[in-house]
Amino acid sequence: MLLFIRPLLRCLALLSLLIGASLPALAGAHDHISQRAYWADTTAQATFEQAEQQDFAVYDGVLGKGYTNSALWVRLQITPPQNATPDDKLVLRIRPIYLDQITLHDPLDTSGRVRVAGDQTDYNDEEYKSLTHTFVIPAGAEPRFIWLRLKTTSTAFMHVEAIAMADIQADEHRLLFLYNLALALIVVFTVVTLINWFNYQEFLYAAFIVRNVVYFFYTAAFFGFHRYLLGDWMSGHALDLSYSWFVVFATGFSIWFEILFVSEYAPPRWARAIFWALKLWSLLTMVLLAMGFTHTALHLNMTLNGVVVVAMLVMSSIFINDKETLQKDNPNLLKKKYVVSYYLIVASLLLFSILPYMGRLAGNEFSANGLVYYALISGFNMTLLMQLRAHQRRKSNLRTEQELALSEQQIVFEKIRREEQSQMLTMLMHELKNPLAVIDLAQHASEDPKAKDYVTRNVAIIRNVLDQCLNTDRLSDGKISIDKSPIDLVELIDDLIEPHHPHPFQLRFPTDSKSLHAFHTDYQCVRTVLTNLIDNALRYGDTSQAIGIAVAPERNAAGAEGMAITVANLPGIASWPDPDKVFQKYYRSIGAKTISGTGLGLFLVRSLCTLIGGNCTYAPDDTHVKFKVWLPI
C-alpha cells in the first residue's frame, strides 16, 4: 500500500507546483484596458448620464470594495489592437462568477438595448459563451471609455479584461485547463484519503473525504461550471440563490470538520465554548439567508471564514500539549508543530484573500483566485496531515503486532516452563514419598513413644506440604476434574478427625441426617477442603481447646439449597489472621511463621470450593477463628 501512496503524493506535490505556477497566468492574453477608474453611487439610483459627470478614482488591477450597498460605476479606457479593422471585436471577460448584475454602457453601441450580464442573467443570454461573464464590444479605431455598472449582494470584487476575439479562444482553453487541473488536484486529495479510510475505517477520514467533495463542487461553482451545466434547467436567479446557499453550507461544513479535527486533542471548556459560538454564527448566516437578507448573510459568512482559521490557529497554539499527547498514546494525534503550521499557512493565505474581498486591501490577480488557492492549499496540507496520521497509525499497529507476537512467544515459553516445572514437581513428589514411606515404616520399630510420635507427626506434615503443592499445581493447570457422587458427611468427618485422637472435637449435626447421607458433590475435593481446615485449626489454634465442627442445611444468597460446614477454633500462637489476606496464596500471619507450613491451605480450600460451585468465607466471632464452607447439595 505504501508503494501506491508515495507515487500519489509525488503527483500531488507536482500538481500543486503546477497549479501555483499556472494560476497567475490566468490573464495571459494581452489586455486592451489601459486605464481603470470607479465611482461609488451610494444611492444606487444614478443614471448613466449622471454617473458620466462624476469624478472617478483611478485603480489598478482588480476592484475590491467589499460588501457595499452602493452601486459601483467602473470606467474603462479601451485601447484597440494595432491595425484594428472596423469589424474587429473585443471580449470583456469579467470575474468572479458570483457578481449579480453588471450593466454595460458603450458609446459605440447604437443598438439602444440594455446589455446586462451577471449570475442573475440566464446563461443562454451571455454574449460570448464562457464560464465567466462576458460582453462583446467593437474594438474601435481610437481609444475610448466604456462604463460598467455593478450591483451585487456579494462582495464588490471585480476583475475585468478586454481580450481580442482572435486571442480569446486560446485563452479560454488555457483557463479551462487550469480549472480542470485544480479540480483534479482535489480529486487526488480525496483518493489518497480514501485509501487511508479503507485501511483504518476512521470517521475523521470519512469526514475529510466529504469535505473534499464539498470543496470540489464549491470550486467548480466558483469557476462557473454550475451555470454551464444547469443553465438550461434553472433560471439565473435560481442559480444565484443556489450558489449563495452552497457558499454558506461549504463554510459551515468546513467549520464542522476543523472542530472535529481539533477536538481530538481534548480542548478545554473555554475552547469548546468558542466552537459552539462558531457553529451558531454559521447557523445565523443560514437563517439570515433563508429570511432573504442575502447581503448580510454573505458578509457575515465571509467574515466567519477569516475568524475561524485565526481562532483555530490561536486555540491550537494554546491548548495542544505534546506531553499530554504522548501520555495519551493515541497514534492519531499529531505533534503540535504540525497542527499549528497547518493553521498558520491557511490563516495567512485566507486572510490575504479575504481582506481584498472585504475591501480592506487592494485586489490583485492572486486575490481574484484566493478562494481557489485556499481550497487547494488547505486541502493539500490537510491531506499531508491525514497521511502523517496514517503513517503514525501504521507504526503503532506494527508496534502492537510486534508486541503481540512477543507476548505470544512469551506465553509459549511460559507454558513450556510451567509444564517442565509441573513435571519436576510431580517427579519430586513421587521421589520424596518413597523415602517418607520407609521412614514411616522404620519408626514403627522404635520402642521410644516420644520419638515414634515425633517422627509420625513430621512425616504427616511433609506429606501434607507435598499434597498441597501438588494440588495447587494441578489446580493452576486446570487438571482437577469434578466427579460428583453421594457422600456421607458424618462418615467423612469422623474419618478425618479419627487420626487426631485424643484431641477434643465438638461436633454438631442436624437432627435430620437424611441430607447428610444424600449429599452429592466431588468426594476428593470435599475431603481436601475439610482436611485443610481441620489441619489449619489443629496447627494454629489453641491446642488445649476443642475444635468445633458444625454442619447445617443452608440456602445461599441466591436461594440455592446447600450445606454449610463451619470449622472453629480459639486463636493460638498464630493469633488472628488478616481478613483481607487470609485466602491469598502463600499468606501466613506473623505468628504462624514459627510453625511449618506453605501458606497454600486456605487458598486451596477457597479455590476447590469455587470449582465445585460453593464458596468459603472467613467468619470469626468475638472469641473464635471461624471458616465457613457452603456447598450445593
Residue, then its C-alpha position, 0 to 999 in steps of 0.5 A: m500500500l505504501l508503494f501506491i501512496r508515495p507515487l500519489l503524493r509525488c503527483l500531488a506535490l507536482l500538481s500543486l507546483l503546477i497549479g501555483a505556477s499556472l494560476p497567475a497566468l490566468a490573464g495571459a492574453h494581452d489586455h486592451i484596458s489601459q486605464r481603470a477608474y470607479w465611482a461609488d453611487t451610494t444611492a444606487q439610483a444614478t443614471f448613466e448620464q449622471a454617473e458620466q459627470q462624476d469624478f472617478a478614482v483611478y485603480d489598478g488591477v482588480l476592484g475590491k470594495g467589499y460588501t457595499n450597498s452602493a452601486l459601483w460605476v467602473r470606467l474603462q479606457i479601451t485601447p484597440p489592437q494595432n491595425a484594428t479593422p472596423d469589424d474587429k471585436l473585443v471580449l470583456r471577460i469579467r470575474p468572479i462568477y458570483l457578481d449579480q448584475i453588471t450593466l454595460h454602457d458603450p458609446l459605440d453601441t447604437s443598438g439602444r438595448v440594455r446589455v446586462a450580464g451577471d449570475q442573475t442573467d440566464y446563461n443562454d443570454e451571455e454574449y460570448k459563451s464562457l464560464t465567466h461573464t462576458f460582453v462583446i464590444p467593437a474594438g474601435a479605431e481610437p481609444r475610448f471609455i466604456w462604463l460598467r455598472l455593478k450591483t451585487t449582494s456579494t462582495a464588490f470584487m471585480h476583475v475585468e479584461a478586454i481580450a481580442m476575439a482572435d486571442i480569446q479562444a486560446d485563452e479560454h482553453r488555457l483557463l479551462f485547463l487550469y480549472n480542470l487541473a485544480l479540480a483534479l488536484i482535489v480529486v487526488f486529495t480525496v483518493v489518497t484519503l480514501i485509501n487511508w479510510f479503507n485501511y483504518q475505517e476512521f470517521l475523521y477520514a470519512a469526514f475529510i473525504v466529504r469535505n473534499v467533495v464539498y470543496f470540489f463542487y464549491t470550486a467548480a461553482f466558483f469557476g462557473f461550471h454550475r451555470y454551464l451545466l444547469g443553465d438550461w434547467m434553472s433560471g439565473h436567479a435560481l442559480d444565484l440563490s443556489y450558489s449563495w446557499f452552497v457558499v454558506f453550507a461549504t463554510g459551515f461544513s468546513i467549520w464542522f470538520e476543523i472542530l472535529f479535527v481539533s477536538e481530538y486533542a481534548p480542548p478545554r471548556w473555554a475552547r469548546a465554548i468558542f466552537w459552539a459560538l462558531k457553529l451558531w454564527s454559521l447557523l445565523t448566516m443560514v437563517l439570515l439567508a433563508m429570511g432573504f437578507t442575502h447581503t448580510a448573510l454573505h458578509l457575515n459568512m465571509t467574515l466567519n471564514g477569516v475568524v475561524v482559521v485565526a481562532m483555530l490557529v490561536m486555540s491550537s497554539i494554546f491548548i495542544n500539549d505534546k506531553e499530554t499527547l504522548q501520555k495519551d498514546n493515541p497514534n492519531l494525534l499529531k505533534k503540535k508543530y504540525v497542527v499549528s503550521y497547518y493553521l498558520i499557512v491557511a490563516s495567512l493565505l485566507l486572510f490575504s484573500i479575504l481582506p481584498y474581498m472585504g475591501r480592506l486591501a487592494g485586489n490583485e490577480f492572486s486575490a481574484n483566485g484566493l478562494v481557489y488557492y485556499a481550497l487547494i492549499s488547505g486541502f493539500n496540507m490537510t491531506l499531508l496531515m491525514q497521511l502523517r496520521a496514517h503513517q503514525r497509525r501504521k507504526s503503532n499497529l506494527r508496534t502492537e503486532q510486534e508486541l503481540a507476537l512477543s507476548e505470544q512467544q512469551i506465553v509459549f515459553e511460559k507454558i513450556r516452563r510451567e509444564e517442565q516445572s509441573q513435571m519436576l514437581t510431580m517427579l519430586m513428589h513421587e521421589l520424596k514419598n518413597p523415602l517418607a514411606v520407609i521412614d514411616l515404616a522404620q519408626h514403627a520399630s522404635e520402642d521410644p513413644k516420644a520419638k515414634d510420635y515425633v517422627t509420625r507427626n513430621v512425616a504427616i506434615i511433609r506429606n501434607v506440604l507435598d499434597q498441597c503443592l501438588n494440588t495447587d499445581r494441578l489446580s493452576d493447570g486446570k487438571i482437577s476434574i469434578d466427579k460428583s457422587p453421594i457422600d456421607l458427611v458424618e462418615l467423612i468427618d469422623d474419618l478425618i478427625e479419627p487420626h487426631h485422637p485424643h484431641p477434643f472435637q465438638l461436633r454438631f449435626p442436624t437432627d435430620s441426617k437424611s441430607l447428610h447421607a444424600f449429599h452429592t458433590d466431588y468426594q476428593c475435593v470435599r475431603t481436601v477442603l475439610t482436611n485443610l481446615i481441620d489441619n489449619a485449626l489443629r496447627y494454629g489454634d489453641t491446642s488445649q481447646a476443642i475444635g468445633i465442627a458444625v454442619a447445617p442445611e443452608r440456602n445461599a444468597a441466591g436461594a440455592e439449597g446447600m450445606a454449610i460446614t463451619v470449622a472453629n477454633l480459639p486463636g493460638i500462637a498464630s493469633w488472628p489472621d488478616p481478613d483481607k489476606v487470609f485466602q491469598k496464596y502463600y499468606r501466613s500471619i506473623g505468628a504462624k511463621t514459627i510453625s511449618g507450613t506453605g501458606l497454600g491451605l486456605f487458598l486451596v480450600r477457597s479455590l476447590c470450593t469455587l470449582i465445585g460451585g460453593n464458596c468459603t468465607y472467613a467468619p470469626d466471632d468475638t472469641h473464635v477463628k471461624f471458616k465457613v464452607w457452603l456447598p450445593i447439595 
